[in-house]
Each structure stands twice: as C-alpha cells, then as structure tokens.
Amino acid sequence: MLTVSITYTCKYRLSFAPNYVWTICGKCVNLKTNRLIKQVYKSGCIGYVIKGKFYSIKKLRTELEAIPKKEYSPF
C-alpha cells in the first residue's frame, strides 16, 4: 500500500464561515470535511458554493480575513 500526504499552508478564512480557508496557492478548503472546494461558473459569475449557497468571488473578497497567528505559550 502506498500513502501520499499533501500539506497546504492556509492564509485567509471567511469571516462568516471560519472553517472555509484559502491556501497560499489559491485553493479553497473546507476544514470540517477536509475537502477541496471547486470553483463554479454560474450565471456569468465565478465563485464557490459555501454552506449550500453560491457566493461570487467579488462578494467573498470583502468577507476574507487573515488567519490570526497563535501566540507561543509554554503551558
């Protein structure tokens, strides 16, 4: 059996759905299901289906926030 592991570094997340994150390479990932989310072309707009609802990239850009870095704690 052969096992392959891929690691992505996440940079941004959505403010209304923090389990959806974007990687440095621009891929959208759902952290709850650990799946990549595909871009969808619908009614002349490019976007993503998040929580069963379509959001265009233009709308999602306003909702993106940087993922806060965790502070070091020895305990």
N, C-alpha and C positions, 0 to 999 in steps of 0.2 A: 504494500500500500504506500502511496506517495502523498505527502501532505504539503500544501503550499500555503504560506501565510503572507498577507499583504498588510502593510501598516500605512495609514493615512494620518497626516497632521491636520487637525481642524483649526480654522482661524476665525470663522464667523458663525453665528447662530441667529435664529429668528427670535424676535422679542416675544411674540405671541405663542410660539411653539419651540421651546428651547431644545427639544430632542431632535430637531432638524438642523444639521450643521453643514457648512461648506468647507471643503478641504482647500489647501493651498493650490492644488491643481484645478480647482473649479468644479469638483463633483459634489453633488448633494447626497447626504447620507442620513437615514433615519436611525438614531442611536438605540431606540427601543427594539426595533426588529433587525438591526444591523444589515440593512439593505441599501443599495444604491437607488436613488430616485431618478428616473429618466426625465429628460426634458420633453415637453409635449407641445405640439403645434396645434392651436385651436383658435378658430375664427380670426386668423391673421396675426395672432399673438403667440409668442414663445413664452413658456412658463413651466410651472410644476404643479402637480396635484398634491396638496397638503391637507391632511385630515379630510379627504374626500371632496375638497373644493379646489377649483383651478385658480391659481394666482399667477399673474403675468410677472415677468422679470422686473418690469418697471415698478410694480407695486411692492415686490419683495425687497428691492434695493432700499426702500425707505424704512423697512422693518428689520434690516440687518443690524446686528450689534457685535462688537468684538467679544470674544470669549475671555472673561477675566482670568488672569493668571492666579494660581493658588500661591498663597504666601507659605514660606517654609515654617514648619512648626516641628520641633523635635519631639513633641508628645503626641 
